[in-house]
Amino acid sequence: MSKTSREVIEGIKEALGPDWLPSIYRDKIRTQRTRSIKLDIAERINSAEIHYTLLGIELKVGKRRIACPDLATARYLRVFARIGSAEVAVPYDITRISVAADELETSWQRSMLAVDEEAGRRPAKGIAIIRTKLAAAIRDELNQIGPGDAMPAFDRETRQRGRET
């Protein structure tokens, strides 16, 4: 007897454990100082490509192009654009974006490979349905976690600026 799509998704979530994409987002990204970005994309699985132009790096999602300051940010946003997450938190410290992008891309690819393994001998349409439902489950969890503030709070004490009394 074959598993239902919900059982397949729960199996993937359990198999990935702490490497489940929403877990990485919640535990490693949202615990840092972040800023939120609105991508203005459809909430579905999207085709996302990175383009190198004369003006810099762009992330192309459908017909929409999103300018990115560097390749790491483009890779980071591509993961969320594929899932269809319209609003996302990006680490404020640019040195952490590349590491986060690596972890998120690995998690996404492992999820897609797990769909192929868990789906068994289903027809291609059945596998596509499971992928769509998996992306929706990830997107729903990301939306519950939320993108945070548009700009981080700068309320930490620094050497240049001592405590104000």
Phi, psi and omega per residue, in radians:
M1 nan 2.303 -3.094
S2 -1.459 2.701 -3.139
K3 -1.359 2.658 3.030
T4 -1.326 2.864 -3.129
S5 -1.095 -0.606 3.112
R6 -1.128 -0.719 3.112
E7 -1.148 -0.675 3.105
V8 -1.099 -0.790 -3.135
I9 -1.125 -0.742 3.098
E10 -1.111 -0.664 3.096
G11 -1.108 -0.704 3.112
I12 -1.143 -0.772 -3.141
K13 -1.056 -0.772 3.121
E14 -1.172 -0.692 -3.118
A15 -1.136 -0.679 -3.126
L16 -1.356 -0.530 3.096
G17 0.987 -2.116 -3.122
P18 -1.237 -0.183 3.099
D19 -1.595 0.094 3.049
W20 -1.138 2.285 -2.996
L21 -0.903 -0.836 3.106
P22 -1.114 -0.507 3.090
S23 -1.181 -0.733 3.094
I24 -1.089 -0.780 -3.139
Y25 -1.070 -0.812 -3.102
R26 -1.206 -0.818 -2.981
D27 -1.501 -0.529 -3.042
K28 -1.933 -0.474 -3.077
I29 -1.743 -0.904 -3.085
R30 -1.215 -0.250 3.083
T31 -1.390 -0.236 3.111
Q32 -1.569 3.059 2.980
R33 -1.320 2.153 -3.082
T34 -2.335 2.901 2.978
R35 -2.195 2.646 -3.119
S36 -1.717 2.587 3.129
I37 -2.291 2.332 3.051
K38 -1.700 2.164 -3.098
L39 -1.581 -0.365 3.127
D40 0.973 0.994 3.135
I41 -2.217 2.922 3.131
A42 -1.279 2.532 3.122
E43 -1.491 1.395 3.122
R44 -2.849 3.059 3.052
I45 -1.213 2.192 -3.103
N46 -2.053 2.723 2.980
S47 -1.548 2.121 -3.115
A48 -2.163 2.220 -3.113
E49 -2.224 2.546 3.070
I50 -1.697 2.233 3.131
H51 -2.065 2.412 3.056
Y52 -1.737 2.065 -3.117
T53 -2.071 3.051 3.093
L54 -1.148 -0.439 -3.124
L55 -1.618 -0.052 3.124
G56 2.348 -2.659 -3.076
I57 -1.814 2.359 3.119
E58 -2.221 2.581 3.023
L59 -1.849 2.096 -3.118
K60 -1.784 2.067 3.117
V61 -2.120 1.859 -3.027
G62 1.136 -2.156 3.090
K63 -1.697 -0.071 -3.091
R64 -1.560 2.416 3.085
R65 -2.033 2.305 -3.114
I66 -2.046 2.081 3.127
A67 -1.258 2.355 3.140
C68 -2.155 2.487 -3.108
P69 -1.238 -0.476 -3.125
D70 -2.725 3.022 -3.102
L71 -1.149 -0.673 -3.124
A72 -1.060 -0.763 3.130
T73 -1.153 -0.685 3.109
A74 -1.102 -0.748 3.104
R75 -1.119 -0.722 3.134
Y76 -1.079 -0.866 -3.107
L77 -1.207 -0.503 3.140
R78 -1.052 -0.647 3.128
V79 -1.065 -0.821 -3.112
F80 -1.251 -0.570 3.105
A81 -1.166 -0.670 3.103
R82 -1.064 -0.709 -3.109
I83 -1.298 -0.490 -3.103
G84 1.630 0.433 3.099
S85 -1.448 1.976 -2.983
A86 -1.363 -0.423 -3.119
E87 -2.336 2.293 -2.990
V88 -2.537 2.680 3.064
A89 -1.620 2.373 3.109
V90 -2.072 2.309 3.113
P91 -0.962 2.362 -3.131
Y92 -1.253 -0.593 3.100
D93 -1.374 1.935 -3.039
I94 -1.126 -0.359 3.135
T95 -1.271 -0.274 -3.120
R96 -1.672 -0.184 -3.069
I97 -1.184 -0.728 -3.107
S98 -1.102 -0.745 3.125
V99 -1.123 -0.760 3.123
A100 -1.112 -0.719 3.128
A101 -1.081 -0.726 3.098
D102 -1.030 -0.844 -3.114
E103 -1.118 -0.754 -3.115
L104 -1.185 -0.724 3.106
E105 -1.118 -0.715 3.113
T106 -1.104 -0.754 3.128
S107 -1.093 -0.768 3.127
W108 -1.083 -0.796 -3.131
Q109 -1.148 -0.701 3.091
R110 -1.109 -0.639 3.095
S111 -1.108 -0.777 -3.133
M112 -1.160 -0.669 3.085
L113 -1.163 -0.657 3.130
A114 -1.156 -0.596 3.072
V115 -1.058 -0.804 -3.137
D116 -1.079 -0.692 3.141
E117 -1.251 -0.786 -3.076
E118 -1.270 -0.518 -3.064
A119 -1.200 -0.396 3.106
G120 1.166 -2.288 -3.071
R121 -1.715 0.581 3.112
R122 -1.258 2.730 3.054
P123 -1.226 2.881 -3.090
A124 -1.006 -0.632 3.138
K125 -1.140 -0.677 3.108
G126 -1.132 -0.687 3.106
I127 -1.164 -0.702 3.117
A128 -1.096 -0.675 3.113
I129 -1.125 -0.737 3.122
I130 -1.130 -0.718 3.094
R131 -1.065 -0.745 3.124
T132 -1.099 -0.768 3.136
K133 -1.203 -0.596 3.088
L134 -1.141 -0.789 3.111
A135 -1.084 -0.673 3.113
A136 -1.153 -0.679 3.118
A137 -1.143 -0.744 3.100
I138 -1.121 -0.805 -3.132
R139 -1.055 -0.731 3.128
D140 -1.099 -0.746 3.110
E141 -1.140 -0.705 3.103
L142 -1.113 -0.683 3.120
N143 -1.160 -0.593 3.088
Q144 -1.173 -0.658 3.111
I145 -1.204 -0.728 3.078
G146 1.514 2.826 -3.109
P147 -1.545 -0.231 -3.108
G148 1.450 -2.853 -3.087
D149 -1.347 2.711 3.103
A150 -1.123 -0.649 3.078
M151 -2.316 2.483 3.139
P152 -1.261 2.746 3.084
A153 -1.377 2.363 3.117
F154 -1.888 1.137 -3.067
D155 -1.882 0.320 3.138
R156 -1.577 2.608 3.112
E157 -1.356 2.424 3.113
T158 -2.147 2.959 3.124
R159 -1.218 -0.634 -3.131
Q160 -1.219 -0.601 -3.055
R161 -2.093 1.870 -3.136
G162 -1.345 -3.047 3.130
R163 -1.165 2.289 3.125
E164 -1.593 2.223 -3.127
T165 -2.079 nan nan
